[in-house]
Amino acid sequence: MTLILRETKDPTSQHQELYDFLQEQIEHFPDRSIRRLFQNKLNVEALVKMIEPDLAELIYFEALAPASSTFISETLREQQADLLFSVPLLEIGTGKPR
């Protein structure tokens, strides 16, 4: 979206237009920023390693893929709280994906 401030004698309308533009860009920031962060597999891997290092040793992160969230209704899709991923586990001892 491009912001174009129209020349007007009423500074209040310019301020409102700027405010509306910024609100649209920042709306749902926590949800959208986390989604953006976890689009990168390395960020997901780093989080799991920090929280559950023993579990992280069993996960084949190279095959990490986002899972479908189509079961969430259209009205809630933009504000869904969960991120779903599918990932294979590694065989204990061999370290190869199952």
Z-matrix of the N, CA and C atoms (Angstrom, degrees):
N
C 1 1.449
C 2 1.521 1 108.51
N 3 1.304 2 117.04 1 137.41
C 4 1.453 3 122.82 2 178.56
C 5 1.513 4 108.74 3 -108.89
N 6 1.307 5 114.74 4 133.73
C 7 1.458 6 120.53 5 178.75
C 8 1.513 7 108.97 6 -94.68
N 9 1.307 8 115.64 7 123.82
C 10 1.473 9 121.17 8 176.08
C 11 1.518 10 106.70 9 -124.27
N 12 1.308 11 115.40 10 114.25
C 13 1.464 12 119.66 11 177.90
C 14 1.519 13 108.20 12 -87.38
N 15 1.295 14 114.81 13 122.95
C 16 1.456 15 120.02 14 179.25
C 17 1.528 16 109.42 15 -79.97
N 18 1.311 17 114.37 16 145.71
C 19 1.460 18 117.99 17 175.49
C 20 1.520 19 108.12 18 -71.45
N 21 1.304 20 113.97 19 126.99
C 22 1.447 21 119.35 20 -179.43
C 23 1.519 22 108.63 21 -150.84
N 24 1.294 23 115.65 22 156.93
C 25 1.454 24 119.23 23 177.82
C 26 1.514 25 111.24 24 -83.25
N 27 1.313 26 116.80 25 -9.03
C 28 1.459 27 121.58 26 -177.07
C 29 1.538 28 110.03 27 -101.80
N 30 1.339 29 117.57 28 98.98
C 31 1.468 30 119.54 29 -178.76
C 32 1.519 31 112.79 30 -64.20
N 33 1.331 32 116.96 31 -23.62
C 34 1.461 33 120.24 32 179.79
C 35 1.529 34 110.85 33 -62.61
N 36 1.317 35 118.07 34 -41.22
C 37 1.465 36 120.72 35 -179.79
C 38 1.529 37 110.79 36 -67.62
N 39 1.341 38 117.96 37 -34.56
C 40 1.471 39 120.79 38 176.09
C 41 1.528 40 109.81 39 -65.45
N 42 1.307 41 116.79 40 -42.63
C 43 1.461 42 120.11 41 178.93
C 44 1.521 43 110.52 42 -63.75
N 45 1.315 44 116.75 43 -40.47
C 46 1.459 45 120.58 44 179.68
C 47 1.530 46 110.59 45 -65.26
N 48 1.321 47 116.50 46 -40.46
C 49 1.462 48 120.70 47 179.51
C 50 1.531 49 110.32 48 -64.06
N 51 1.306 50 117.28 49 -42.39
C 52 1.460 51 121.42 50 177.44
C 53 1.522 52 110.61 51 -65.29
N 54 1.309 53 117.11 52 -43.77
C 55 1.465 54 121.93 53 178.68
C 56 1.527 55 110.41 54 -59.99
N 57 1.326 56 117.23 55 -45.66
C 58 1.463 57 121.54 56 179.37
C 59 1.527 58 111.31 57 -61.35
N 60 1.317 59 116.39 58 -41.90
C 61 1.466 60 121.05 59 178.57
C 62 1.526 61 110.80 60 -61.60
N 63 1.335 62 117.20 61 -47.37
C 64 1.464 63 120.69 62 -178.79
C 65 1.525 64 111.59 63 -67.10
N 66 1.314 65 117.34 64 -37.64
C 67 1.466 66 120.31 65 177.99
C 68 1.527 67 110.66 66 -60.70
N 69 1.313 68 116.78 67 -41.79
C 70 1.457 69 120.73 68 -179.44
C 71 1.529 70 110.75 69 -64.14
N 72 1.312 71 117.81 70 -38.82
C 73 1.458 72 121.69 71 -178.71
C 74 1.526 73 112.12 72 -71.85
N 75 1.328 74 118.08 73 -32.69
C 76 1.457 75 122.66 74 -173.81
C 77 1.530 76 112.14 75 -94.34
N 78 1.314 77 117.68 76 -16.64
C 79 1.455 78 121.59 77 -176.67
C 80 1.529 79 111.13 78 -53.20
N 81 1.307 80 116.95 79 133.50
C 82 1.470 81 124.34 80 -179.98
C 83 1.533 82 112.21 81 62.16
N 84 1.325 83 117.59 82 30.20
C 85 1.463 84 120.51 83 -175.81
C 86 1.526 85 113.61 84 -56.00
N 87 1.340 86 120.63 85 -47.51
C 88 1.473 87 118.62 86 -178.50
C 89 1.528 88 112.40 87 -58.80
N 90 1.307 89 117.04 88 -44.58
C 91 1.455 90 121.27 89 -179.33
C 92 1.525 91 111.18 90 -66.04
N 93 1.306 92 116.35 91 -47.76
C 94 1.464 93 120.94 92 -176.98
C 95 1.529 94 111.92 93 -69.19
N 96 1.310 95 118.14 94 -36.32
C 97 1.465 96 119.82 95 -178.91
C 98 1.529 97 111.15 96 -69.16
N 99 1.326 98 117.59 97 -38.98
C 100 1.466 99 120.42 98 177.75
C 101 1.525 100 109.74 99 -65.48
N 102 1.317 101 117.38 100 -42.78
C 103 1.471 102 120.54 101 177.80
C 104 1.520 103 110.53 102 -59.61
N 105 1.297 104 116.21 103 -43.45
C 106 1.473 105 120.74 104 -179.86
C 107 1.529 106 110.25 105 -64.21
N 108 1.321 107 116.56 106 -43.08
C 109 1.458 108 121.64 107 -179.82
C 110 1.528 109 111.40 108 -60.20
N 111 1.332 110 116.80 109 -42.86
C 112 1.458 111 120.46 110 -175.61
C 113 1.524 112 113.56 111 -88.55
N 114 1.310 113 117.99 112 10.54
C 115 1.464 114 120.04 113 169.33
C 116 1.530 115 109.81 114 -72.14
N 117 1.315 116 115.68 115 -20.55
C 118 1.463 117 121.54 116 178.87
C 119 1.534 118 108.83 117 -93.68
N 120 1.336 119 117.04 118 119.98
C 121 1.464 120 122.16 119 -178.15
C 122 1.533 121 112.48 120 -56.74
N 123 1.319 122 116.66 121 -34.81
C 124 1.465 123 119.68 122 -179.10
C 125 1.524 124 111.94 123 -64.07
N 126 1.312 125 116.98 124 -33.42
C 127 1.465 126 120.12 125 177.82
C 128 1.524 127 111.34 126 -69.36
N 129 1.334 128 116.58 127 -39.58
C 130 1.466 129 120.47 128 176.83
C 131 1.532 130 109.12 129 -63.33
N 132 1.314 131 116.12 130 -47.26
C 133 1.468 132 121.03 131 179.83
C 134 1.529 133 111.09 132 -59.13
N 135 1.311 134 117.43 133 -45.11
C 136 1.470 135 121.15 134 -179.61
C 137 1.523 136 111.14 135 -61.98
N 138 1.322 137 117.78 136 -40.34
C 139 1.462 138 121.01 137 179.31
C 140 1.529 139 110.96 138 -64.57
N 141 1.328 140 116.94 139 -47.12
C 142 1.466 141 119.95 140 179.95
C 143 1.525 142 110.15 141 -62.39
N 144 1.325 143 117.51 142 -40.70
C 145 1.473 144 120.96 143 179.12
C 146 1.526 145 111.67 144 -63.48
N 147 1.325 146 117.35 145 -35.38
C 148 1.469 147 120.30 146 178.57
C 149 1.521 148 111.33 147 -71.49
N 150 1.329 149 116.47 148 -41.68
C 151 1.462 150 120.64 149 -173.62
C 152 1.527 151 112.50 150 -84.45
N 153 1.327 152 116.69 151 -44.04
C 154 1.466 153 122.08 152 -176.92
C 155 1.522 154 110.43 153 -135.47
N 156 1.334 155 118.08 154 74.35
C 157 1.465 156 119.74 155 -176.20
C 158 1.534 157 113.94 156 -59.91
N 159 1.333 158 117.66 157 -34.74
C 160 1.468 159 119.50 158 179.10
C 161 1.526 160 111.25 159 -66.54
N 162 1.308 161 116.99 160 -40.59
C 163 1.459 162 121.15 161 177.40
C 164 1.530 163 110.53 162 -66.93
N 165 1.314 164 117.25 163 -39.44
C 166 1.467 165 121.85 164 -178.37
C 167 1.525 166 111.60 165 -58.72
N 168 1.321 167 117.28 166 -30.99
C 169 1.466 168 120.58 167 179.56
C 170 1.529 169 112.09 168 -67.79
N 171 1.319 170 117.82 169 -17.46
C 172 1.465 171 122.35 170 -177.73
C 173 1.523 172 113.36 171 -99.81
N 174 1.323 173 116.99 172 -0.40
C 175 1.467 174 120.91 173 -174.43
C 176 1.527 175 110.56 174 -105.78
N 177 1.314 176 115.14 175 134.11
C 178 1.471 177 122.24 176 176.51
C 179 1.534 178 108.35 177 -91.57
N 180 1.330 179 115.76 178 85.83
C 181 1.464 180 121.96 179 -172.31
C 182 1.524 181 113.79 180 -65.73
N 183 1.324 182 117.87 181 -23.35
C 184 1.468 183 119.87 182 179.99
C 185 1.528 184 111.72 183 -61.80
N 186 1.331 185 116.82 184 -25.99
C 187 1.471 186 120.69 185 -179.36
C 188 1.529 187 112.37 186 -99.10
N 189 1.313 188 117.79 187 9.42
C 190 1.466 189 121.41 188 178.89
C 191 1.522 190 109.80 189 -58.20
N 192 1.326 191 115.93 190 131.43
C 193 1.470 192 120.26 191 179.64
C 194 1.519 193 109.54 192 -141.83
N 195 1.328 194 117.50 193 140.98
C 196 1.465 195 119.12 194 175.73
C 197 1.521 196 109.53 195 -63.91
N 198 1.316 197 116.50 196 140.26
C 199 1.465 198 121.61 197 177.77
C 200 1.517 199 108.86 198 -95.24
N 201 1.291 200 115.83 199 156.15
C 202 1.460 201 121.94 200 -178.81
C 203 1.527 202 111.00 201 -65.36
N 204 1.303 203 115.12 202 141.70
C 205 1.466 204 120.26 203 175.12
C 206 1.526 205 109.46 204 -120.60
N 207 1.309 206 116.28 205 31.36
C 208 1.465 207 120.29 206 -176.57
C 209 1.519 208 112.97 207 -67.90
N 210 1.320 209 117.77 208 -14.76
C 211 1.455 210 120.13 209 178.93
C 212 1.519 211 111.91 210 -75.90
N 213 1.310 212 118.08 211 -7.35
C 214 1.465 213 122.06 212 178.93
C 215 1.523 214 108.37 213 -88.69
N 216 1.327 215 116.56 214 133.06
C 217 1.467 216 120.97 215 -175.79
C 218 1.525 217 111.44 216 -62.78
N 219 1.321 218 116.31 217 153.40
C 220 1.471 219 122.17 218 179.33
C 221 1.520 220 111.99 219 -54.71
N 222 1.330 221 117.54 220 -38.72
C 223 1.457 222 120.39 221 -176.06
C 224 1.521 223 112.09 222 -68.09
N 225 1.323 224 117.80 223 -26.25
C 226 1.467 225 120.47 224 -179.38
C 227 1.527 226 113.11 225 -101.85
N 228 1.305 227 117.55 226 -11.26
C 229 1.459 228 121.21 227 -173.33
C 230 1.532 229 112.89 228 -52.79
N 231 1.302 230 118.40 229 -41.80
C 232 1.460 231 121.25 230 -176.70
C 233 1.524 232 111.61 231 -71.55
N 234 1.328 233 117.91 232 -21.94
C 235 1.446 234 120.69 233 -175.93
C 236 1.522 235 112.94 234 -114.83
N 237 1.324 236 117.99 235 16.01
C 238 1.450 237 119.32 236 -179.31
C 239 1.524 238 110.39 237 -60.86
N 240 1.305 239 116.21 238 145.56
C 241 1.454 240 120.55 239 -174.88
C 242 1.521 241 112.60 240 -93.99
N 243 1.318 242 118.14 241 -27.52
C 244 1.457 243 120.70 242 -173.15
C 245 1.518 244 112.02 243 -97.35
N 246 1.319 245 115.05 244 145.04
C 247 1.455 246 122.30 245 170.23
C 248 1.518 247 105.68 246 -110.47
N 249 1.308 248 116.94 247 132.63
C 250 1.453 249 121.24 248 -178.29
C 251 1.518 250 109.89 249 -113.16
N 252 1.338 251 115.94 250 135.57
C 253 1.452 252 121.76 251 177.55
C 254 1.513 253 108.77 252 -132.88
N 255 1.320 254 115.84 253 153.10
C 256 1.455 255 120.07 254 168.91
C 257 1.518 256 106.76 255 -116.04
N 258 1.332 257 115.03 256 143.00
C 259 1.459 258 119.86 257 -177.99
C 260 1.527 259 108.39 258 -157.70
N 261 1.335 260 117.35 259 134.94
C 262 1.461 261 118.77 260 177.74
C 263 1.528 262 110.67 261 -78.14
N 264 1.308 263 114.26 262 154.67
C 265 1.462 264 120.25 263 175.51
C 266 1.520 265 109.46 264 -92.21
N 267 1.316 266 115.91 265 158.72
C 268 1.463 267 121.69 266 177.60
C 269 1.520 268 109.38 267 -92.69
N 270 1.330 269 115.32 268 146.71
C 271 1.472 270 120.80 269 175.28
C 272 1.527 271 107.99 270 -69.80
N 273 1.306 272 115.72 271 131.91
C 274 1.464 273 120.23 272 176.97
C 275 1.519 274 108.07 273 -67.26
N 276 1.286 275 116.99 274 131.03
C 277 1.461 276 121.55 275 179.82
C 278 1.510 277 113.37 276 97.44
N 279 1.337 278 117.41 277 -46.33
C 280 1.471 279 119.69 278 -178.54
C 281 1.519 280 112.26 279 -92.26
N 282 1.336 281 117.09 280 -30.35
C 283 1.455 282 120.83 281 -177.85
C 284 1.520 283 112.88 282 74.58
N 285 1.340 284 117.03 283 10.55
C 286 1.464 285 120.93 284 179.56
C 287 1.531 286 109.10 285 -93.90
N 288 1.330 287 116.22 286 149.29
C 289 1.466 288 118.86 287 177.94
C 290 1.519 289 111.35 288 -63.12
N 291 1.320 290 116.98 289 144.39
C 292 1.473 291 121.39 290 176.32
C 293 1.498 292 110.16 291 -75.50
